Amino acid sequence: MAAAPAPPEGRWRRPVPPTKWRRPGCRGQAVPAVQRLLVCLRSSVHPVPEPTLPGGTGSPVRCPLMELGRLEYLQALVTEFQVTDSTEAKEQVLANLANFAYDPSNYEYLRQLQVLDLFLDMLTEDNETLVEFAMGGLCNLCLDKTNKEYILEANGVEPIINCLSSSNEETVVSAVTTLMFLTTPRSRAQTTALPVVECMLRFSLSANTRLSNLASIFLQDYCSPPQVEEARNLSRHTAVGIPLPKD
């Protein structure tokens, strides 16, 4: 198996239209473990509007990846993100990049253009919309083994865990799902650390069905009973925890 590419020397810093990526959701169907999670992710997939060319008038492009070439179009989006001073334009481009991250045909191009680093860097932005789209993009990418290893090597777990405290429901749902996909024997100690398990216990009691179902799957399939019990005991003795997102 080929080794995952090392993160580049220069990560994106504040460097890129708005469609919405395909958001994960959960309705709690009773199916086996892996299938159950996939059902949760597919149950509320939203149709994606046609993207617009960066710097254009907003008119939809019928088939941008075919007309310009896949790499060239994605490069145009990244360039637009770098050069624009418009917050709205950055949000729009980041949303489109998150959309294209849904298609495995784009994985290699997105790695080549350092879009994974762009998504990771946007997780620390003050603009919650940028954080939401970046977290959604990472969620779309991390099922791929190479992308997963890249994110882990880039120390991406910590900023993803920090997104659990977001007040934005979509950001939190994407963060929980991404932590599931990033869990490996090597990363498990970090993705299922005690504060994360305690947070999932709180999420599992949420009135938000999508969030509570995902958290319950996380506790059942990714955490050991001793981990859950330790977190439960800790919760009984402290009121400090990651807050629930706003409905």
C-alpha positions, -999 to 999 in steps of 0.1 A, spaced: 0 0 0 14 34 -10 22 57 18 0 88 22 16 120 10 31 141 36 15 175 43 31 203 23 55 227 40 32 258 35 -4 252 47 -32 274 34 -36 305 55 -68 325 50 -62 321 15 -122 300 -24 -197 298 -41 -230 291 -22 -241 256 -29 -245 232 -1 -225 200 1 -242 168 7 -248 168 44 -248 137 66 -280 130 85 -295 102 106 -329 88 111 -320 59 133 -329 29 110 -321 -4 127 -295 -20 105 -261 -36 111 -232 -15 122 -215 -2 91 -247 -1 71 -264 17 99 -239 45 98 -241 47 60 -279 49 62 -275 78 87 -252 96 63 -274 91 32 -308 97 48 -308 135 44 -286 141 14 -296 173 -3 -295 179 -40 -266 201 -50 -273 232 -72 -252 236 -103 -220 255 -94 -210 288 -110 -178 299 -125 -156 318 -101 -155 355 -108 -185 353 -131 -220 366 -130 -235 337 -111 -250 321 -142 -249 283 -138 -225 263 -159 -240 232 -173 -209 209 -171 -179 229 -158 -157 199 -152 -162 187 -187 -158 221 -204 -127 233 -186 -113 199 -175 -116 187 -139 -83 199 -126 -85 233 -144 -119 240 -129 -109 231 -94 -78 252 -98 -100 281 -108 -120 277 -77 -89 276 -55 -74 307 -72 -107 326 -67 -106 318 -30 -70 331 -28 -76 364 -47 -110 375 -36 -116 399 -8 -153 390 -6 -164 369 23 -195 358 4 -173 347 -25 -151 327 -2 -181 310 13 -195 302 -21 -162 287 -34 -156 267 -2 -191 253 -5 -184 242 -41 -151 226 -31 -169 207 -4 -194 196 -30 -167 183 -53 -151 165 -24 -181 142 -25 -169 127 -58 -140 102 -55 -129 112 -91 -118 145 -76 -97 132 -47 -64 132 -64 -69 167 -78 -80 181 -44 -49 166 -28 -27 181 -56 -43 215 -50 -39 212 -12 -76 216 -6 -74 192 24 -51 218 40 -74 245 30 -103 228 47 -82 221 79 -71 257 81 -107 270 77 -117 251 109 -101 277 130 -118 307 113 -142 330 132 -166 328 103 -190 299 112 -201 294 76 -165 288 64 -161 264 93 -193 246 84 -183 242 47 -148 232 55 -160 206 80 -184 192 54 -156 190 29 -134 170 52 -164 147 61 -168 140 24 -131 132 19 -122 111 49 -138 78 37 -108 75 13 -78 58 29 -53 82 14 -72 112 25 -77 97 60 -40 92 64 -33 127 52 -56 143 77 -42 122 105 -6 130 95 -15 167 93 -27 166 130 -63 173 118 -80 154 147 -76 182 172 -93 210 152 -121 185 142 -127 177 179 -128 215 186 -157 217 161 -178 196 185 -183 227 205 -197 247 176 -232 262 179 -239 251 143 -257 218 141 -243 209 106 -207 216 118 -212 193 148 -228 165 128 -200 166 102 -174 166 130 -189 135 147 -191 116 114 -156 126 105 -142 114 138 -159 80 131 -142 77 97 -108 88 111 -108 62 138 -81 36 132 -61 14 157 -34 41 156 -57 71 160 -83 56 183 -67 70 215 -72 105 201 -105 102 184 -121 85 215 -103 105 242 -122 109 274 -136 144 266 -148 132 233 -166 102 248 -182 124 275 -193 148 247 -209 119 228 -228 108 260 -243 143 262 -251 144 224 -268 110 228 -293 126 251 -300 155 227 -336 161 215 -320 164 180 -326 129 166 -299 131 140 -273 141 165 -284 117 192 -284 88 168 -249 95 155 -236 99 190 -251 66 200 -235 49 171 -202 65 180 -205 52 216 -216 17 205 -192 11 176 -161 31 184 -158 32 222 -152 3 246 -176 -2 276 -149 9 301 -144 41 282 -181 49 282 -184 40 319 -154 62 328 -169 91 309 -203 85 325 -188 86 359 -169 118 351 -201 134 339 -218 127 372 -191 148 390 -187 178 367 -210 202 348 -182 211 324 -186 197 290 -189 205 253 -222 224 248 -249 211 226 -254 229 193 -283 253 188 -314 237 172 
